[in-house]
Amino acid sequence: MSKTPLGHLGVEAISKKGWFAAHKYLLARRATQLGILFLFIIGPVAGYTILKGNLSSSLLLGFIPMTDPMLFLQMLAGGYFGITSSAIIGAALVLMFYMIVGGRVFCSWVCPVNMVTDSAHWLRRKLGIKGGQKLSADLRYWILGLVFVAAFATGNLAWEMINPVSMLHRGLIFGFGFGWVIVLGIFLYDLIGTRHGWCGHLCPMGAFYGLVGSIAPVRMLTSGRAACDDCMECYEVCPEPQVLPMALKGAENGYPAIILSNECTNCGRCLDICAKEVFQFGLRYKDMKVSKFSSRHVDGVGTSN
């Protein structure tokens, strides 16, 4: 396989498609992430409330509840009494949304920590930092299990006390306390520790939303995989590169031209970077025998990045 030098990463895509088309999903993700923060901020600042609360529990337009389903399950595990009907409805609404569009869409399009880890990965590439710890991608699922065990054992939302996502979101809106130390730690770990270390190996929220999106119909297709020239640029920019091989090179084994792994974040990085237009968003094939191709294990879950 050929490999594009890092200094030339994305040059061919920009040359063929233009700068905007080669960055449109990156721009769309940043606009979405910052737009969500803006909707939370505009209420306290301008007195016009669109989203009230935070990413864990909020109210849209004053009457639509939204509850993080992972938080809701922690409440159940912790034996919380008096869970309101709005919390139940909110968790159900959020759960259904991510079951349709793909759970890890939360990671790439909503989560504010994604901007931190993307920045670390960009700087890591610019500085030419290589190597790092080798961790199993399954580790985050064990950590997810520990989150619920901790809630059950303590009767408290133990994870929420150190959850970087909540800390960063609250910090950006209301000001940072000690939370900036944890966020800085994640940045430095991704920069000099492990490539895509936090999101790709450790974050229990990513593990949870990956499981939620296992049956999601919205997928990344590799319909143009016959045109793939093995430049490896998609592997370089993908935060979960283990999901790519079979979708790109599995034609001989009858593997469909679609990324089935629930660990794909539907971020569109591969679509932006590819000059051959191998990738596109689409729907899961209607006639696909999903039981033959496990959405979790077929793409190499458990491999180290």
C-alpha positions as CSV (number, residue, x, y, z in Angstrom):
1,M,0.0,0.0,0.0
2,S,1.1,3.5,-0.8
3,K,1.0,6.2,1.9
4,T,0.7,9.9,1.4
5,P,3.4,11.9,3.2
6,L,1.9,13.8,6.1
7,G,3.0,17.1,4.6
8,H,0.8,16.4,1.6
9,L,-2.2,15.1,3.5
10,G,-5.4,16.4,1.8
11,V,-3.6,18.2,-1.0
12,E,-5.1,16.1,-3.7
13,A,-8.6,16.4,-2.3
14,I,-8.3,20.2,-2.2
15,S,-6.9,20.3,-5.7
16,K,-9.7,18.2,-7.1
17,K,-12.7,19.4,-5.0
18,G,-11.7,22.8,-3.8
19,W,-10.8,23.9,-0.2
20,F,-14.4,24.2,1.0
21,A,-15.6,20.9,-0.4
22,A,-12.6,19.2,1.1
23,H,-13.4,20.6,4.5
24,K,-17.2,20.8,4.5
25,Y,-17.9,18.1,7.1
26,L,-15.2,19.5,9.4
27,L,-16.8,22.9,9.1
28,A,-20.3,21.5,9.6
29,R,-19.2,19.6,12.7
30,R,-17.6,22.7,14.2
31,A,-20.6,24.8,13.4
32,T,-22.8,22.2,15.1
33,Q,-20.7,22.0,18.2
34,L,-20.3,25.7,18.6
35,G,-23.9,26.3,17.6
36,I,-25.1,24.0,20.4
37,L,-22.9,25.9,22.9
38,F,-24.3,29.2,21.6
39,L,-27.9,28.0,22.2
40,F,-27.0,27.2,25.8
41,I,-25.2,30.5,26.3
42,I,-27.7,32.8,24.7
43,G,-30.3,32.3,27.5
44,P,-28.2,33.5,30.4
45,V,-26.6,36.3,28.3
46,A,-29.5,37.6,26.2
47,G,-32.5,36.3,28.2
48,Y,-33.8,34.4,25.2
49,T,-33.9,30.8,26.2
50,I,-33.7,28.1,23.5
51,L,-31.8,25.4,25.3
52,K,-31.8,25.5,29.1
53,G,-29.6,23.3,31.2
54,N,-26.6,21.3,30.0
55,L,-25.7,18.3,27.9
56,S,-26.8,15.9,30.7
57,S,-30.2,17.4,31.1
58,S,-31.8,20.2,29.2
59,L,-35.1,21.7,28.0
60,L,-35.5,22.7,24.4
61,L,-37.9,25.6,23.6
62,G,-39.2,25.5,27.2
63,F,-41.1,22.2,26.8
64,I,-39.1,19.4,25.1
65,P,-37.1,17.5,27.7
66,M,-33.7,16.0,26.7
67,T,-31.8,13.7,29.1
68,D,-28.6,11.9,28.5
69,P,-29.6,8.2,28.5
70,M,-26.3,7.2,30.0
71,L,-26.9,9.6,32.9
72,F,-30.4,8.2,33.2
73,L,-29.1,4.6,33.5
74,Q,-26.6,5.7,36.1
75,M,-29.6,7.1,38.1
76,L,-31.3,3.7,37.8
77,A,-28.2,1.8,38.8
78,G,-27.6,4.2,41.8
79,G,-31.2,3.5,43.0
80,Y,-32.3,7.1,42.6
81,F,-36.0,7.6,43.6
82,G,-38.3,10.2,42.3
83,I,-37.2,10.1,38.7
84,T,-39.5,12.4,36.9
85,S,-41.6,11.6,33.8
86,S,-39.8,14.4,31.9
87,A,-36.5,12.7,32.6
88,I,-37.9,9.4,31.3
89,I,-39.3,11.1,28.2
90,G,-36.1,13.1,27.6
91,A,-33.9,10.0,27.8
92,A,-36.2,8.1,25.4
93,L,-36.2,11.0,22.9
94,V,-32.4,11.3,22.9
95,L,-32.0,7.5,22.7
96,M,-34.3,7.2,19.7
97,F,-32.4,10.0,17.9
98,Y,-29.0,8.4,18.3
99,M,-30.4,5.0,17.4
100,I,-31.4,6.4,14.0
101,V,-28.4,8.7,13.1
102,G,-25.7,6.6,14.9
103,G,-24.7,6.9,18.5
104,R,-21.2,8.1,17.9
105,V,-22.6,11.1,16.1
106,F,-22.7,12.5,19.6
107,C,-18.9,12.1,19.8
108,S,-18.1,13.9,16.5
109,W,-20.9,16.4,16.1
110,V,-22.0,17.3,19.7
111,C,-19.3,16.6,22.3
112,P,-17.1,19.6,23.1
113,V,-14.2,17.4,24.1
114,N,-14.0,16.4,20.4
115,M,-12.6,19.9,19.6
116,V,-9.9,19.3,22.2
117,T,-8.9,15.9,21.0
118,D,-9.0,17.0,17.3
119,S,-6.7,19.9,18.2
120,A,-4.3,17.5,19.9
121,H,-4.3,15.1,16.9
122,W,-3.6,18.0,14.5
123,L,-0.7,19.3,16.6
124,R,0.6,15.7,17.0
125,R,0.7,15.3,13.2
126,K,2.3,18.7,12.7
127,L,5.0,17.9,15.3
128,G,5.6,14.5,13.8
129,I,4.9,12.7,17.1
130,K,4.6,9.0,16.6
131,G,4.3,5.9,18.8
132,G,2.7,5.9,22.2
133,Q,0.9,3.4,24.4
134,K,-0.9,0.5,22.8
135,L,-4.3,0.2,24.3
136,S,-7.2,-2.1,23.3
137,A,-10.3,-0.4,21.8
138,D,-12.3,-2.7,24.1
139,L,-10.9,-0.9,27.2
140,R,-13.6,1.8,27.0
141,Y,-16.3,-0.8,27.3
142,W,-14.8,-2.1,30.5
143,I,-14.6,1.5,31.8
144,L,-18.3,1.9,30.8
145,G,-19.2,-1.1,32.9
146,L,-17.2,0.3,35.9
147,V,-19.3,3.5,35.6
148,F,-22.5,1.6,36.3
149,V,-20.8,-0.5,38.9
150,A,-19.7,2.7,40.7
151,A,-23.2,4.2,40.6
152,F,-24.6,0.9,42.0
153,A,-22.0,0.6,44.7
154,T,-22.0,4.2,45.9
155,G,-25.6,5.2,45.2
156,N,-24.2,8.3,43.5
157,L,-23.5,9.5,40.0
158,A,-19.8,8.9,40.6
159,W,-18.8,9.3,36.9
160,E,-20.5,12.7,36.6
161,M,-18.1,14.1,39.3
162,I,-15.2,13.7,36.9
163,N,-16.9,13.5,33.5
164,P,-14.7,15.7,31.2
165,V,-17.6,16.3,28.8
166,S,-19.8,17.8,31.5
167,M,-16.9,19.7,33.0
168,L,-15.8,21.3,29.7
169,H,-19.4,22.1,28.7
170,R,-20.1,23.8,32.0
171,G,-16.7,25.5,32.0
172,L,-17.3,27.0,28.5
173,I,-20.7,28.4,29.6
174,F,-20.2,29.3,33.3
175,G,-16.4,29.4,33.8
176,F,-13.8,26.8,34.7
177,G,-12.9,25.5,38.1
178,F,-10.7,22.5,38.6
179,G,-12.2,21.0,35.4
180,W,-9.6,22.6,33.2
181,V,-6.9,20.3,34.7
182,I,-8.8,17.2,33.4
183,V,-9.4,18.7,30.0
184,L,-5.7,19.7,29.7
185,G,-4.8,16.2,30.8
186,I,-6.8,14.7,27.9
187,F,-5.2,17.1,25.4
188,L,-1.7,16.2,26.6
189,Y,-2.5,12.5,26.6
190,D,-3.8,12.6,23.1
191,L,-0.8,14.7,22.0
192,I,2.1,12.8,23.5
193,G,0.5,9.6,24.9
194,T,-1.7,7.7,22.6
195,R,-3.1,8.7,19.2
196,H,-6.8,9.3,19.6
197,G,-6.3,8.0,23.1
198,W,-9.2,9.5,24.9
199,C,-12.0,9.1,22.4
200,G,-10.7,5.9,20.7
201,H,-9.8,3.9,23.8
202,L,-10.9,5.4,27.1
203,C,-14.1,7.4,27.0
204,P,-17.1,5.5,28.4
205,M,-19.6,7.9,26.8
206,G,-18.2,7.0,23.4
207,A,-18.6,3.3,24.3
208,F,-22.1,3.8,25.4
209,Y,-23.2,5.8,22.3
210,G,-21.5,3.3,20.1
211,L,-23.7,0.5,21.6
212,V,-26.7,2.8,21.1
213,G,-26.0,3.2,17.5
214,S,-25.4,-0.4,16.7
215,I,-28.6,-0.7,14.6
216,A,-28.6,2.8,13.2
217,P,-29.6,3.0,9.6
218,V,-27.4,6.0,8.7
219,R,-24.0,4.7,7.8
220,M,-20.9,5.7,5.9
221,L,-20.9,3.8,2.5
222,T,-17.8,2.9,0.5
223,S,-19.7,2.7,-2.8
224,G,-16.7,4.0,-4.7
225,R,-14.2,1.5,-3.2
226,A,-13.1,0.2,-6.6
227,A,-11.5,3.6,-7.2
228,C,-9.4,3.4,-3.9
229,D,-5.7,3.9,-4.7
230,D,-4.5,2.9,-1.2
231,C,-3.2,6.4,-0.4
232,M,-4.1,5.7,3.3
233,E,-5.2,9.3,3.9
234,C,-8.5,8.1,5.3
235,Y,-6.7,5.9,7.8
236,E,-4.6,8.9,9.0
237,V,-7.6,11.2,9.7
238,C,-10.1,8.6,10.9
239,P,-10.4,8.5,14.7
240,E,-11.4,4.8,14.5
241,P,-9.3,3.5,11.6
242,Q,-10.0,-0.1,12.6
243,V,-13.5,0.3,11.0
244,L,-12.2,0.9,7.5
245,P,-10.4,-2.3,6.2
246,M,-13.3,-4.6,5.5
247,A,-15.5,-1.9,4.1
248,L,-12.7,-0.8,1.7
249,K,-11.1,-4.2,0.8
250,G,-13.7,-6.8,1.7
251,A,-15.3,-7.2,-1.7
252,E,-13.5,-10.5,-2.3
253,N,-15.1,-11.9,0.8
254,G,-18.5,-10.5,-0.1
255,Y,-18.4,-7.8,2.5
256,P,-20.8,-5.0,1.6
257,A,-19.5,-1.5,0.7
258,I,-20.6,0.0,4.0
259,I,-19.0,0.6,7.4
260,L,-21.1,-1.5,9.8
261,S,-19.0,-1.0,12.9
262,N,-20.8,0.9,15.7
263,E,-17.5,2.6,16.4
264,C,-17.6,4.7,13.3
265,T,-18.4,8.3,14.4
266,N,-20.0,9.4,11.1
267,C,-17.7,12.4,11.3
268,G,-17.2,12.7,7.5
269,R,-13.4,13.0,7.8
270,C,-12.9,10.2,5.3
271,L,-15.3,11.8,2.9
272,D,-13.6,15.2,3.1
273,I,-10.1,13.8,2.6
274,C,-10.8,11.3,-0.2
275,A,-10.0,12.7,-3.7
276,K,-11.4,9.5,-5.3
277,E,-14.9,10.0,-3.8
278,V,-14.9,6.5,-2.3
279,F,-17.1,7.5,0.6
280,Q,-20.6,8.8,1.0
281,F,-23.3,8.9,3.6
282,G,-26.2,6.6,3.0
283,L,-28.5,4.0,4.6
284,R,-27.9,0.4,5.6
285,Y,-28.7,-1.9,2.8
286,K,-32.2,-3.3,3.0
287,D,-31.2,-6.8,1.9
288,M,-28.1,-7.0,4.0
289,K,-27.8,-10.0,6.3
290,V,-26.6,-8.1,9.3
291,S,-26.3,-11.3,11.3
292,K,-23.5,-12.3,8.9
293,F,-21.5,-9.1,9.5
294,S,-21.4,-8.2,13.2
295,S,-21.7,-4.4,13.5
296,R,-19.1,-4.5,16.3
297,H,-16.5,-7.2,15.8
298,V,-16.2,-7.5,12.0
299,D,-14.1,-4.4,11.7
300,G,-11.4,-5.3,14.1
301,V,-12.6,-4.0,17.4
302,G,-9.9,-4.7,20.0
303,T,-7.0,-3.7,17.8
304,S,-4.8,-0.9,18.9
305,N,-4.4,2.3,17.0
